[in-house]
Amino acid sequence: SGTATLVAGSNNVTVAGTYTNDATTTGSGTFTLNGTFDNDGTFTLDDAGSLTLAGNTFSGSSSVSAKTINIGLNGTLALNNSLVVKQSGILTLTNGTTTLNANGNLTLFANNVGTATIATIPSGSSITGNVTSNAYINATSRAWWHLSNAVHTPAVSQWIDDVYITGTFTGNSNATVGGNGYPSMYYYDEGDELSGANDGWNEFPSEGGNTSQTMPVGKGYRVFIRDGIASVSAKTLSVTGTINQGDI
């Protein structure tokens, strides 16, 4: 505790009691915290490093980020500070009796390098509270993308904040994008294809609907990604909600 700088290098560090970081902590080894962790300074682990949280208190005012993060306690850990899983990183609940309360403070980051993920959650463990999940769309040309969600039934409004969606629903991006306003987001229904309706593809949000329509768990969508009639740029699709887990 205090205002000293800890440069751990590739060494492994284990703290049995309270660890309060008011200055700078860096390293590329394994950092294990078995007690309270309060971060009000800069806590940065290189991609080779890993962070294990085995205590039941995670607090502070400054975000903590690492590529490999393990939640290693038997019991409940509530995130009362921002915890970011870096691009291509993975968050793992290592025990079978762990509840991680994300509390709106867990972010799965994504960029052109990769996307953060959550490992298979052991039976008896769970993640509660809201998680922010990001997906990077490396759009180099106007094209159809097949997309889905990692969180439970988010509203279309969460997508339309990040990508343009045109169609016949209220709150569409028609005026911003220009063109004829044809639908740019569809879902597939095999039953409709068998009946000869729209080759199985249905516009979403539905005609006359709005951006509060929610996207069911496990359903994928075909979305036309572009900026305007003839332009496109890379985008990050961000949604927040309870993470999908268990049988989907």
Salt bridges, closest charged atoms under 4 A:
ASP47 OD1 - LYS86 NZ 2.97
ASP227 OD1 - LYS235 NZ 2.26
